[in-house]
Amino acid sequence: MNNSDFKILLVDDEPDILEFLGFNLKNEGFQVYTSTNGREAINLAMRERPHLIILDVMMPDLDGIETCREIRSKEDLRNVLITFLTARGEDYSQIAGFDAGADDYITKPIKPRVLISRVNALLRRYQNTIDTPTDTLQRMVLGDIVIDRETYVVTFKGIEFQLPKKEFELLALLASKPGKVYSRDKILKKVWGDDVVVGDRTIDVHIRKLREKLGDHYIRTVKGVGYKFEF
């Protein structure tokens, strides 16, 4: 897909920010739609079916967190990527955003070149998602890493090894959506479940063990939030 094929919805109650973001994205050839509030954004998203929504957190009436939750509840919008706009140091907003279903966040203020780079990375993730064959639910190929869910076998640079169950499930979760940041709470719920009480150090230990086997560059730490897989 070319940039002109992608639809991006910008949502912010500050016209100057909408103008700045919209100008730079249009210059790259993207189709850009704008909204100044959450309610309008939901209706616009349902009508235009954007590939990516860039959503401000702090908005009157319906804030970005609630807007994200409502969008995620719509079956027709389940594949849309959502990234939040957050002010520097708003760790709580970032964590709440991921819990609401966001895929990423962009910190304000942001330089145009960085903005375009982040948007392109997100849209590559969208392209990878729609191009991924259905059998990758059982077998994922990510560069030098092959993850087989049926056998719990991981192949790295042609060498097969079997991971302990929780290490495998943690790797499979992160690798299922490369680039997506998973909060610690989300990881605990998905891998260990609500009925098991474990501490944050448990995640850190499992991440360290995975890095020892795969190298440091596949699993990235997002400070104050969680982890993501990149390849």
C-alpha positions as CSV (number, residue, x, y, z in Angstrom):
1,M,0.0,0.0,0.0
2,N,1.1,3.6,-0.7
3,N,0.8,6.4,1.7
4,S,-2.2,7.7,-0.3
5,D,-4.0,4.5,0.5
6,F,-3.8,5.0,4.3
7,K,-6.4,7.0,6.3
8,I,-5.3,8.7,9.5
9,L,-7.7,10.3,12.0
10,L,-6.3,13.1,14.2
11,V,-8.2,13.9,17.4
12,D,-7.3,16.8,19.6
13,D,-9.2,19.8,21.1
14,E,-6.3,22.2,20.2
15,P,-6.7,23.5,16.6
16,D,-3.0,24.4,16.4
17,I,-1.9,20.8,17.1
18,L,-4.4,19.4,14.5
19,E,-3.1,21.9,11.9
20,F,0.6,21.0,12.6
21,L,0.0,17.2,12.6
22,G,-2.3,17.4,9.6
23,F,0.0,19.5,7.5
24,N,3.0,17.2,8.0
25,L,1.0,14.0,7.3
26,K,-0.7,15.4,4.2
27,N,2.7,16.4,2.9
28,E,3.6,12.7,3.1
29,G,0.6,11.8,1.0
30,F,-1.7,10.4,3.7
31,Q,-5.5,10.9,3.7
32,V,-6.1,12.9,6.9
33,Y,-9.3,13.5,8.8
34,T,-9.6,15.6,12.0
35,S,-11.8,15.9,15.0
36,T,-11.8,18.1,18.1
37,N,-13.7,15.8,20.4
38,G,-14.2,12.1,21.3
39,R,-17.8,11.8,20.3
40,E,-17.3,13.2,16.9
41,A,-14.1,11.1,16.5
42,I,-16.0,7.8,17.1
43,N,-18.7,8.7,14.5
44,L,-16.0,9.8,12.1
45,A,-14.1,6.5,12.6
46,M,-17.2,4.4,12.0
47,R,-17.8,6.3,8.8
48,E,-14.3,6.5,7.3
49,R,-12.7,3.4,8.8
50,P,-9.2,4.9,9.3
51,H,-6.1,2.7,9.5
52,L,-4.6,4.8,12.3
53,I,-6.1,7.1,14.9
54,I,-3.8,9.6,16.7
55,L,-5.7,10.5,19.8
56,D,-5.1,13.2,22.5
57,V,-5.5,12.0,26.1
58,M,-6.7,15.3,27.7
59,M,-9.9,16.4,26.1
60,P,-13.1,17.8,27.6
61,D,-16.4,15.8,27.8
62,L,-15.1,12.4,26.6
63,D,-11.3,12.1,27.1
64,G,-9.0,10.1,25.0
65,I,-9.0,7.0,27.3
66,E,-12.8,6.7,27.2
67,T,-12.8,7.4,23.5
68,C,-10.3,4.6,23.0
69,R,-12.4,2.2,25.0
70,E,-15.5,2.9,22.9
71,I,-13.6,2.5,19.7
72,R,-12.2,-0.8,20.8
73,S,-15.7,-2.0,21.6
74,K,-16.7,-1.6,17.9
75,E,-16.4,-4.8,15.9
76,D,-15.9,-2.8,12.7
77,L,-12.9,-1.0,14.2
78,R,-11.1,-3.9,15.8
79,N,-8.1,-3.6,13.4
80,V,-7.6,0.1,13.6
81,L,-4.3,1.2,15.2
82,I,-4.6,3.8,18.0
83,T,-1.7,5.9,19.3
84,F,-2.1,8.4,22.1
85,L,-0.6,11.9,22.2
86,T,0.7,12.5,25.7
87,A,2.6,15.3,27.4
88,R,6.1,14.5,28.7
89,G,6.1,12.8,32.0
90,E,2.5,11.6,31.9
91,D,3.4,8.0,32.8
92,Y,-0.1,7.4,34.3
93,S,-1.8,8.5,31.0
94,Q,0.5,6.1,29.1
95,I,-0.3,3.2,31.3
96,A,-4.0,3.9,31.3
97,G,-3.9,4.3,27.5
98,F,-2.4,0.8,27.0
99,D,-4.9,-0.7,29.4
100,A,-7.7,0.9,27.3
101,G,-6.4,-0.7,24.1
102,A,-3.9,1.7,22.6
103,D,-1.1,0.3,20.5
104,D,1.5,3.1,21.1
105,Y,1.9,6.6,22.3
106,I,3.6,9.8,20.9
107,T,5.0,12.3,23.3
108,K,4.3,16.0,22.8
109,P,6.0,18.1,21.5
110,I,7.2,16.1,18.6
111,K,9.3,17.0,15.6
112,P,7.9,16.4,12.1
113,R,10.6,13.9,11.1
114,V,10.0,11.9,14.3
115,L,6.2,12.0,13.8
116,I,6.4,10.6,10.2
117,S,8.9,7.9,11.3
118,R,6.5,6.8,14.1
119,V,3.5,6.8,11.8
120,N,5.3,4.8,9.2
121,A,6.4,2.3,11.8
122,L,2.8,1.9,13.0
123,L,1.4,1.5,9.5
124,R,4.0,-1.1,8.7
125,R,2.6,-3.0,11.7
126,Y,-0.9,-2.7,10.2
127,Q,0.4,-4.0,6.9
128,N,2.1,-6.9,8.5
129,T,-1.1,-7.7,10.4
130,I,-3.3,-7.9,7.3
131,D,-0.6,-9.7,5.3
132,T,-0.1,-12.3,8.0
133,P,-1.3,-15.8,7.0
134,T,-3.9,-17.4,9.3
135,D,-1.6,-20.3,10.2
136,T,0.8,-17.8,12.1
137,L,-1.6,-18.1,15.0
138,Q,0.2,-21.5,15.5
139,R,3.5,-20.6,13.8
140,M,5.1,-17.1,13.8
141,V,8.1,-16.2,11.6
142,L,9.8,-13.0,12.7
143,G,13.2,-12.5,11.1
144,D,15.6,-15.1,12.6
145,I,13.0,-16.3,15.1
146,V,10.3,-18.9,14.5
147,I,7.8,-19.5,17.2
148,D,5.7,-22.7,17.1
149,R,2.8,-22.6,19.5
150,E,1.8,-26.2,19.1
151,T,5.2,-27.7,20.1
152,Y,6.4,-24.8,22.3
153,V,9.6,-24.9,20.2
154,V,11.5,-21.7,19.3
155,T,14.0,-21.7,16.4
156,F,16.6,-19.0,16.5
157,K,19.0,-18.7,13.6
158,G,18.3,-22.3,12.7
159,I,18.8,-23.7,16.2
160,E,15.8,-25.2,17.9
161,F,15.2,-25.1,21.7
162,Q,12.3,-25.5,24.0
163,L,11.4,-22.8,26.4
164,P,9.8,-23.2,29.8
165,K,6.1,-22.6,29.5
166,K,5.8,-19.1,30.9
167,E,8.9,-17.9,29.0
168,F,7.3,-19.2,25.8
169,E,4.0,-17.6,26.5
170,L,5.6,-14.3,27.3
171,L,7.6,-14.4,24.1
172,A,4.6,-15.4,22.0
173,L,2.5,-12.6,23.5
174,L,5.0,-9.9,22.8
175,A,5.9,-11.3,19.3
176,S,2.2,-11.6,18.3
177,K,2.1,-7.9,17.7
178,P,5.6,-6.5,16.9
179,G,6.0,-2.9,18.0
180,K,3.0,-3.0,20.3
181,V,3.8,-2.0,23.9
182,Y,2.4,-4.4,26.5
183,S,1.9,-3.0,30.0
184,R,3.1,-5.0,33.0
185,D,-0.5,-5.5,34.1
186,K,-1.5,-6.8,30.7
187,I,1.4,-9.2,30.6
188,L,0.5,-10.5,34.1
189,K,-3.1,-11.1,33.1
190,K,-2.3,-12.7,29.7
191,V,0.6,-14.9,30.8
192,W,-0.1,-15.6,34.5
193,G,-3.8,-14.9,34.8
194,D,-5.9,-13.1,37.4
195,D,-5.9,-15.9,39.9
196,V,-2.1,-16.1,40.3
197,V,-0.3,-13.5,42.4
198,V,3.2,-12.7,41.2
199,G,5.4,-9.7,41.6
200,D,6.8,-7.4,39.0
201,R,10.2,-9.0,39.5
202,T,8.8,-12.2,38.0
203,I,8.3,-10.5,34.6
204,D,11.8,-9.0,34.8
205,V,13.4,-12.3,35.5
206,H,11.6,-14.0,32.5
207,I,12.5,-11.1,30.2
208,R,16.1,-11.4,31.3
209,K,16.1,-15.1,30.6
210,L,14.7,-14.5,27.1
211,R,17.3,-11.9,26.4
212,E,20.0,-14.3,27.4
213,K,18.8,-16.7,24.8
214,L,17.8,-14.3,22.0
215,G,19.9,-11.3,22.5
216,D,19.0,-7.9,23.9
217,H,17.6,-6.2,20.8
218,Y,14.4,-8.1,20.3
219,I,12.6,-7.2,23.5
220,R,12.6,-3.5,24.3
221,T,11.8,-1.9,27.7
222,V,9.5,1.0,27.6
223,K,10.3,2.8,30.8
224,G,7.4,3.2,33.2
225,V,5.1,1.1,31.0
226,G,6.2,-2.3,29.9
227,Y,7.8,-4.2,27.0
228,K,7.6,-4.6,23.3
229,F,9.0,-6.9,20.7
230,E,10.9,-5.6,17.6
231,F,12.8,-7.3,14.8
